[in-house]
Amino acid sequence: MFLTVQAQVSSPDVHSTAPARAMDARTRALLEAPLPMTLLRMGLPNVLVMAAQASAALIETYFVGKLGTDALAGMSLVFPVVMLMQMMSAGAVGGGIASAIARALGAGRRSDADALVFHAILIAVAFGLFFMVLVLGGGRWLFGAMGGSGAALEAAMTYAAWVFGGAILVWLFNSLGAVVRGTGNMALPAIVTVAGTVFLIPVSPVLIFGAGPIPALGIAGGAIALLSFYVLGAMVMAGYLWSGRSALRPSLLGSGVRRDLFTDILRVGLVGSISTVASNVTIATGTALVGHFGIAAIAGYGTASRLEYLLVPLAFGLGAPLVTIVGTCIGAGNPERALRATWIGAAFSFALTEAIGLWAAFFPHAWLRLFDTDPVMLGTGAHYLRIVGPTYGFFGLGLTLYFASQGAGRLMWPVCASVTRMAVAAGIGYLVFRAGSGIGSVFAAQAVALLVYGGINAASVAGGSWFGRIGWPVSTGELVRRIGLRQRPRQL
């Protein structure tokens, strides 16, 4: 499963097509600039882009909530599957794309980095088709199994038909964004997504409620507005990549199809997808259990747990730069710098997500009343946030370490952490529900699961899982010495 650091550092890169001295200035900065400022410089715009992307979904939820509790519950049923697609396209497979490009640029394999763009697009189209067929064909069964019925189920099917009918657009947008981030450019995705959020503020309510000659489309209008944003955003990022202003020179016609480049992306992306699926199954299972308490309870849990989903883009805002920094440093033969960057980013992420979780636990109605005022919805959502909110820091910690592990190309332990989280939350949650312990016990199982998730990821990275069997080094320097790394990184 693991490759030794010695092999990564000391073996010459036989695919290298460019000398180190020709390395792009942005790549060189990833290897030489002070780490805290580099992370902040890359992370702040990326946090902005992810916050804006999350805001786009919240804007849509806010206006759909005005259609009533059934519409809000319908969106809550679909939301875990939408987030599964988002997290796979931007985080799992997108992380594989960014990691592959970063490692290629760090190793001086410029032609491989260029060719990876075409392969990323092919992967995006294939996954988009897969999600479209899967949800359009089996959505009614899935949402019914999660507790949907009547008007809520019909609202879910309407929303899903539009969102997943345009699944390829979502995948293209996030995959092209991952390509850009892999070069170290975090600013362009930030600008595109913020502009898209501004676009959605007037367009979403117009399509949902109608205005002038534009008919009211209801819940479908929110989905159509969101897809319009993805179309425009994908066009802008494709234009940048082919403009000659990026660190890449991609080609669709001349690059050809190479199995090794697909493997370079998917060996990280597919393994990471297991983690993404496990995380979303955890929420979907919680939705199914809460569904036994009624439609309003589903709306409350779905709205409250959406705050957890909001933490994903925030952690991704810090994690995506780590994919690029860690991948570039590993590719250039400097694992010690990669580890230092990882722990700095993990500390930032823990502090940010824990602060949000504590705020939600103390003031749950400040969040929930943005979407609905149904008493059962508010009671269920507040109960969830008071129990689970204080553990959100461990979710942010684990997720950031997962992204860093993507950059290193080592995902066995992060995947184990996600599967363990799913087993604790879904398994124990189901057992306590069957025992009649009440909805609070279901939420307590989810809180324990987040503690386990963050703990496993932190212990594995600290124990050297990127470089071999886990041990317990006192420091990064001791870890590097223990695994026998004696050779200095290549001079750039």
N, C-alpha and C positions, 0 to 999 in steps of 0.2 A: 504493500500500500504506500509506503513512504520511500522517498528518495533521500539519499543523504545529502547534507549540505556540501560535503566535499565534492560530490559529483557536480552539484549545481555551480559551485564556484570555480573549481579548478579545471573542469573539462571545457575545452574551447567550443564555442558555438559554431557548429559546422554550417549552419544556415545563414550566418551573418553575411550581409551584403553591403554593409556600410561601416567604415571605420568609426571608432568611438569619437574621434575629433569632429566628425560630421554630425554629431548628435544634436537634435533640436534643443534650443535654449530652454524651453519649458521642461523637457526631460532632464536636462542637466540640473535645473533648479530642484527637481524632486530628489536628486541624489546629493545635493550639496547645501541647500539653503537651511537655515535654522528650523527645526521641526515644529515647535509650537506656533511660530508665525506662519509657516507653510500650511499647517493644518487649518489655522484660523482663516488664512487668505483663501484657501480652497473650500473650507467648510462653510463659512458664512454665506457666500452666494448659493452654495448647494443646499444649506438649510432653508434659505429663502425660496429656492426653486421647489423644494419638497413641501414647504409650508404652503406655498401658493398652489401646488397641485392638490394638497389636501383641502385647501380652502375651496378649490373648484368643486370638489365633491360635497363639501359642507354647504356651499351656496345652493347646490342642487337639492340637497336634503332639506334645507330650510324652506325652500319654495314648495317642494313636494309635501312637506309637513302641513302646509296650508290647505292641501286637498283633503285632509282628514287622517284619522288614525289608521284606517285600512290601507291607504296609500303609503303611509309611513311604514307600516308593518310589511307591506309588499316589498318596499325597497330594502328593509332590514333582512328579508329572506334572501334577496339576490346579492346583497352587499358582500357576504363572505366569498362568494364565487367571483364577483368582480375584483375583490381585493386579491384573491388567489391569482387571477390573471395579471393584475397590476404588479404584484410582488414577484411573480415568475418572470414577467417580461422586463421589469426594471431592476429587480434585485437579484434573482437567481440566474436566469439565462443572461440578463443584462450585465450582471456582475462577471459572468464567464466571458462575455464579449470584452468588457473593459479590462479585465485581468489579462486576457490573451494579448490584446493590443499593447497594454503597458509593458508586459514581459518582453514582447517582441521589440518594442522601441528601446527598452532598457538594455537589451542584448545587442542592439544595433542591427536587428533584422528588419530593415525598413520595407523591403518588398513584401515580406510576410505580413507586416502590419497593414500595408495597403490592400493586400488581397483579402484580409480578414473582413473588410467592410462588406464585400460582395457575399461572403459566406454568412455574415450576420443577417443580411437582408433575406437570404434564402431561409434561414432558420426562423426568422420572424414570420414570414408568410406561412410556413408549414405549421408553426404553433398556433397562429391565428386561425387557420382553417380547422385545426383540431378542436379548439375551444368553441368555435362557431357550431360545428356539427354536434359536439358533445352536449352543449347546453340547449340548443334549439331542439335537439332530439329527446333529451331526457330531463329537461328542466321541470316539467309539470310533476313528474314523479319525485324529483329531488326536493322541490319546494314544498310539496305535500308531505313528504317524510319529515321535513323540518318543522311541521306544525301549521303550514299554510292551508287555508280553506276559504271558501266563499269569495268575497270581494277582495280580500288581501291576496289570495292566490292569483286571481285574475290580474290584479295590479302588478304582481311579481312577474307574471308571464309577459305582460305588455312591455314592461321595462327591460326584461331580459332579451326579448326578441330584437329590440333596437340596439342595445349595447353589444350583444354578442353577434348580431348580424354584421357589425362593424369591427369585429375582434381584430382583423388584420391591421386596421388603422391604429389600434392601440399598441399592437406589437411593433409596428414599424416606428411609431413615435418613440417608444421607450428604447428600442434597439439602436436607433440612430443617436439618441441621447447618450446611450452607453458608449458608443463609438467615440463621440466627442469627449466624454469624460475620460476615456482611456488614454487620450492624448494629454490629459492634465488641464483641459479647458473646462472649467466649471461655470464660467460666466455666461456662455451662450445658452445652455439649457435653462439657467436662471432667468435670463431676459425673456426667453420664449415663453416660459411657463407663467411668469408674472404678467406678461402681456395677455396671455390666454385667460388668466383669471379675470383681468379687467374686462376682457371680451365677454366672459360669461355673466358678469353682473347684470347687464341689461338684456342679453340675449336669452338667458334661461327663463326668466319670468315671462318674457314676451311669448315664447313658444309654449310655455306651460299654460298660461292664462289667456293668451291671445291679446292682440292690440290692433285696432283699425282693421285692415283687410286680412290680417294674419289670424287664422282660426285658433281657438284654444285646443292644444293637443294633449293636455293633461300630463300624466307621468311620462308619456312618450316624449314630450317636448324637452324635458330635462336631459334625456338620453341623447336626443338629436343635437342639442346644444353642445354636449360634452364631446360627441364624435366630431363635430365641426372644429372644435378646438384641436383635437388630435390631427386632423387633416392639415390644418394650417401650420401647426407646429412641426409636423414631419416634413413639410415642404421647405420650411425655413432651414432646418438642420441639414437636409439633403443639399440645399443650395450652398450652404457654407462648406460642406465637405468637398463638393465638386468645384468650388470657386478658386481653389489654389491658395487660399489663405490659411488652411489648416496644416497640421504637421503631417497629414496623410495626402496621398495622391491616388485615390481609389479609382477603379475601373470596373464597369459591369461587363464589358465585352471581352477584354483581353486577359482577365485574371484566371479564367478557367476554374474548374471545380477540383479541390484537393481534399482528400480524406483527412490528412493530418491537420488541416486547419479547422475542419469540422470538429475533430477530436479535441483540439486545443480549447475550443469554446465549450463543447458539451461535456467534457470530463469534469469541468467545474460547474457548468450550468445545470446539467441533469442531476448531479448529486445535490446541488443546492436546492433544486426543485423539490426534492424529498422533504427538506426542512420547511420549505414554503407550504407544501401540501399539509404537512403535519400541523403547522401553525393555524392554518385555516380550517382544518378538520376540528381542531380544538374549539374554535369559535362556533362552527356549524353545529357541533355536538351540544355545546352549551345552549345554542338557540333551540335545538330540538327538545332538550330537557325543560327549558323555560316555557316552551310552547304548551306544555301540559297545564300551565297556569293561565292560559288565555292569550288572545291576540294583543291586548294592551300590554301584557307582560313581555311578549316578544318585541313589541315596539320599544319598551323601556330598556330591555337588555341590549337590543340592537343599537339603540342610540347611545347608551352608556359605553358599550364595548367599542363603538366607533372612535371613542377617544383613544383607546389602545391602538387602533389602526392609525390614528393621527400620529402616534409615537413612531410608527414605522418610517414614514417619510422624514421625521426629524432625526431619528437615528441613522437613516440612510444618508441624510445630509452630511453627517460626519463620517459615515462608513464608506460612502463612495470615494471620497478622496483617499481613504486608507486602501481601498482596492488598488487604486492607481499607484500610490506611494509604495505600498508593500510589494506589488507586482514589479514595479520598476527597480526597487532595491534588490529584490531577490534575483531578478534577471541580470542585474549588474554585479552580483556577487557581494552584497552588503546586507546580510540577514540581521546583524546587530542593529542597524539603523531601522530596519523594518519593524523590529520588536519595540524599539523605543517609541516609534510613531504610533504603534498599536495601543500601547498603554496610555499615552497622552490622549489619544482620541477616545479610548474607553472611559477615562475619567471625566472628560467633557460630557460624554453622552449620559453617563450615570447621573451626573449632577442635574442636567437639563430634564431628563425624563422623570427623575425622582421628584423634582420640584413640581412638575405638572401633576404627578400622581397625588402628592400631598394636597395640592390645591383642590383637586377634584374630590378627594376624600372629605375635606373640611367644608367645601362649598359645592356639593353635587348639583343642586338646583340651578346654580348659575350656568351650568352647561346644559342641563336637560330642558330647561324652559325655553331655550332657543328654538326647540323643535316642536314641542307639544305641551299641553297642560293637563292631559288626562291624569287623574289621581293615581290609578294603578300603574300607568307608565312611569310617572314620577317616582312612585314608591319603589318599584322594581329597580329602576336605574340607579336611584340613590343608594339602595342596599348594596348593589354591585360595586359602586365606586368607593363606598366606605370600607369595604372588605378588600378589594383588589387594588385600588389606587395606590396604597402605600408600598406595593411591591413593584410598581412600574419602573423604578430605577434598575432593577435586576433584569427587566425585559430589555431596556435600552442598552445595558452593559452587554448582555448576551448577544444582542443583535449586532452591535458594533464589532464585537469580536468575530462574529460570523462573517461579516463583510471583510474584515482584515484577513481571515483565513481563506476567503476567496482569492484575494490577491496573492497569497502564498500558494494557492492551488492545493490546499490541504483541508478537506471538509468532513472527514470521517467523524471527528468528535462533535463539531457543530450539528451535524445531522443526528447523531446520537442524542444530543441535548434536546433537539426539537421533538424527536420521537418520544423521548422520556417525558417531556412536558405534556405531549398529547396523551400518553398513557396515564399520567397522574390526573390531569384535568378531566379527561373523558371517562377513564376507568373508575377512579375513585368517585368522581361526580355522579356517575350512574349508580354505583353501589349505595351511596348515601341517599340518593333520590329514591331508590327502590326500598330502602329501609325506612322511608318516611321522615327523614330528618329535616325536610324543608328546603326552600330555595337558597337559604343562607349557606347551607353546607355545600351546595353545588358551587357557589361563588368562592367559598373557602378553599375548595380543591383547586380552583383555578389560581388562587393566590399562591398556594404552595407550589404549584406547577411552575410559576414564574420564578420563584426562588431557586428551584432546582435547575431551571434552564440557564439562568445567569451563572449559577455556581459551577455547573459542568463546563461551560465555555471558558470561564476564567481559570479554572483549575487545569484544563487541558492545555491552554496556551502557556500558562505559567510553567507547566511541567514539560514544555518542549515538544509538544505533539507535532509541530511543523517539521521537526528535524529527526524524528525517530521515536523510540519508545518513551513513554512519559516517565520523567524523574522529577526531582524537586530541587532545582537550582536556586541558590540564594539570590542571584542577580542575573541580569542579561549577560554580563561579561563572563560570569562563571558558566552559564549555559553554552556560550560560544566556545569557551575553552574545553568544556566537558565533551562536546561532540567532535573535538579534534580539529577545529578550524584554525589554521595557522597562517594561511595565505592572506595577504592584504587584498582588499578589493582592487579591481582594475583601475588604473589611473585614467581619468576621463579627459 
